Amino acid sequence: MSRSLLDAVLVALAEPTRRQLLDLLAERGEASASTLAGALPVTRQAVVKHLAVLDDAGLVSGRRVGREVLYRTRPERLAEAARGMSELATAWEARLAAIKALAESADHHDDRATPS
C-alpha cells in the first residue's frame, strides 16, 4: 500500500463517527446514509460526508439502488492498511535496534577508554 493510501485510511479511521459507521456497516452488511443516520446522533448530511471520506480511503463502497445509495465495507482495504502499518512497525523496530546498538557500542567504547 502506498504511503498516501495508508495516510488516507489513517485519517478516515481517526474520527470516532467514521469508525462507528464502519461498525454499523460490518453488522448490517449494507445500509443507506439515511438508515445509518438513524443509528447515530448526527444528521444524514454529516453521515454522507463521513461516508465520502471512508469511500475516498477505499474503506467503503456504494451502489445505487433506485434513489438510494447502499454502502458496504471493503475489508480488503483495512487488511491492506494493517499490512502497511505492520511494515512500518518493522522498519521502525529495525531503526530503533540500530540506534540502540550504536548507543551501546558508544557506551562500551567509553567504558574501555575510562581508566579504573
LINZITA-V951562 format. One record per residue. N is the residue number from 1. RES is the residue in one letter. SS is DSSP state (A for helix, B for strand, O for the rest). PSI is psi in whole degrees, 0 to 359 (NA if undefined). D_CENTER is the distance of its C-alpha to the mean C-alpha in whole Angstrom. Layout:
# LINZITA-V951562
n: (N,N)
res: (RES,RES)
ss: (SS,SS)
psi: (PSI,PSI)
d_center: (D_CENTER,D_CENTER)
This chain:
# LINZITA-V951562
n: (1,2,3,4,5,6,7,8,9,10,11,12,13,14,15,16,17,18,19,20,21,22,23,24,25,26,27,28,29,30,31,32,33,34,35,36,37,38,39,40,41,42,43,44,45,46,47,48,49,50,51,52,53,54,55,56,57,58,59,60,61,62,63,64,65,66,67,68,69,70,71,72,73,74,75,76,77,78,79,80,81,82,83,84,85,86,87,88,89,90,91,92,93,94,95,96,97,98,99,100,101,102,103,104,105,106,107,108,109,110,111,112,113,114,115,116)
res: (M,S,R,S,L,L,D,A,V,L,V,A,L,A,E,P,T,R,R,Q,L,L,D,L,L,A,E,R,G,E,A,S,A,S,T,L,A,G,A,L,P,V,T,R,Q,A,V,V,K,H,L,A,V,L,D,D,A,G,L,V,S,G,R,R,V,G,R,E,V,L,Y,R,T,R,P,E,R,L,A,E,A,A,R,G,M,S,E,L,A,T,A,W,E,A,R,L,A,A,I,K,A,L,A,E,S,A,D,H,H,D,D,R,A,T,P,S)
ss: (O,O,A,A,A,A,A,A,A,A,A,A,A,O,O,A,A,A,A,A,A,A,A,A,A,A,A,A,O,O,B,B,A,A,A,A,A,A,O,O,O,O,O,A,A,A,A,A,A,A,A,A,A,A,A,A,O,O,O,B,B,B,B,B,B,O,O,B,B,B,B,B,B,O,A,A,A,A,A,A,A,A,A,A,A,A,A,A,A,A,A,A,A,A,A,A,A,A,A,A,A,A,A,A,A,A,A,A,A,A,A,A,A,O,O,O)
psi: (135,158,321,323,319,318,317,320,316,320,316,319,348,340,123,323,322,323,322,319,317,319,314,316,324,322,317,342,295,150,154,166,322,315,316,320,328,339,357,157,42,163,164,320,321,319,317,318,317,319,326,319,316,322,316,327,354,14,340,162,155,150,138,131,101,235,352,158,123,132,149,159,157,82,337,327,322,320,321,319,321,319,319,318,323,320,320,317,318,317,317,324,320,319,315,323,321,319,317,315,320,317,318,324,318,318,316,319,317,323,323,331,339,123,147,NA)
d_center: (12,13,12,12,9,7,8,8,4,3,7,7,5,7,10,12,14,11,10,13,14,12,14,17,16,16,19,21,20,21,21,23,21,25,24,21,22,25,23,21,23,22,24,23,23,20,18,19,18,14,15,15,12,10,13,12,9,11,9,13,16,19,23,26,28,31,31,27,24,22,18,17,13,13,11,12,9,7,9,10,6,7,11,10,9,12,14,13,14,17,18,18,20,22,23,23,26,28,28,29,32,33,33,35,37,38,39,41,43,44,45,47,49,49,53,54)
